């Protein structure tokens, strides 16, 4: 053995989500954004995740959200 540990899990390069699953994720992100304090790193991270997911599903809307830095 060369001393390297096997990874805990091998993750796929890509995953697929149906629209119902995307809705669940966006709903959870919206709720988390509402519960977080604006201007904090947590809020910025949540909004970035929302923009990323929205941009993948609906590119035109994702472009509109790019400037949304709440």
Secondary structure as a PSIPRED ss2 file (coil, helix, strand):
# PSIPRED VFORMAT (PSIPRED V4.0)

   1 X C   1.000  0.000  0.000
   2 X C   1.000  0.000  0.000
   3 X C   1.000  0.000  0.000
   4 X C   1.000  0.000  0.000
   5 X C   1.000  0.000  0.000
   6 X C   1.000  0.000  0.000
   7 X C   1.000  0.000  0.000
   8 X C   1.000  0.000  0.000
   9 X C   1.000  0.000  0.000
  10 X C   1.000  0.000  0.000
  11 X C   1.000  0.000  0.000
  12 X C   1.000  0.000  0.000
  13 X C   1.000  0.000  0.000
  14 X C   1.000  0.000  0.000
  15 X C   1.000  0.000  0.000
  16 X C   1.000  0.000  0.000
  17 X C   1.000  0.000  0.000
  18 X C   1.000  0.000  0.000
  19 X H   0.000  1.000  0.000
  20 X H   0.000  1.000  0.000
  21 X H   0.000  1.000  0.000
  22 X H   0.000  1.000  0.000
  23 X H   0.000  1.000  0.000
  24 X H   0.000  1.000  0.000
  25 X H   0.000  1.000  0.000
  26 X H   0.000  1.000  0.000
  27 X H   0.000  1.000  0.000
  28 X H   0.000  1.000  0.000
  29 X H   0.000  1.000  0.000
  30 X H   0.000  1.000  0.000
  31 X H   0.000  1.000  0.000
  32 X H   0.000  1.000  0.000
  33 X H   0.000  1.000  0.000
  34 X H   0.000  1.000  0.000
  35 X H   0.000  1.000  0.000
  36 X C   1.000  0.000  0.000
  37 X C   1.000  0.000  0.000
  38 X C   1.000  0.000  0.000
  39 X C   1.000  0.000  0.000
  40 X C   1.000  0.000  0.000
  41 X H   0.000  1.000  0.000
  42 X H   0.000  1.000  0.000
  43 X H   0.000  1.000  0.000
  44 X H   0.000  1.000  0.000
  45 X H   0.000  1.000  0.000
  46 X H   0.000  1.000  0.000
  47 X H   0.000  1.000  0.000
  48 X H   0.000  1.000  0.000
  49 X H   0.000  1.000  0.000
  50 X H   0.000  1.000  0.000
  51 X H   0.000  1.000  0.000
  52 X H   0.000  1.000  0.000
  53 X H   0.000  1.000  0.000
  54 X H   0.000  1.000  0.000
  55 X H   0.000  1.000  0.000
  56 X H   0.000  1.000  0.000
  57 X H   0.000  1.000  0.000
  58 X C   1.000  0.000  0.000
  59 X H   0.000  1.000  0.000
  60 X H   0.000  1.000  0.000
  61 X H   0.000  1.000  0.000
  62 X H   0.000  1.000  0.000
  63 X H   0.000  1.000  0.000
  64 X H   0.000  1.000  0.000
  65 X H   0.000  1.000  0.000
  66 X C   1.000  0.000  0.000
  67 X C   1.000  0.000  0.000
  68 X C   1.000  0.000  0.000
  69 X C   1.000  0.000  0.000
  70 X C   1.000  0.000  0.000
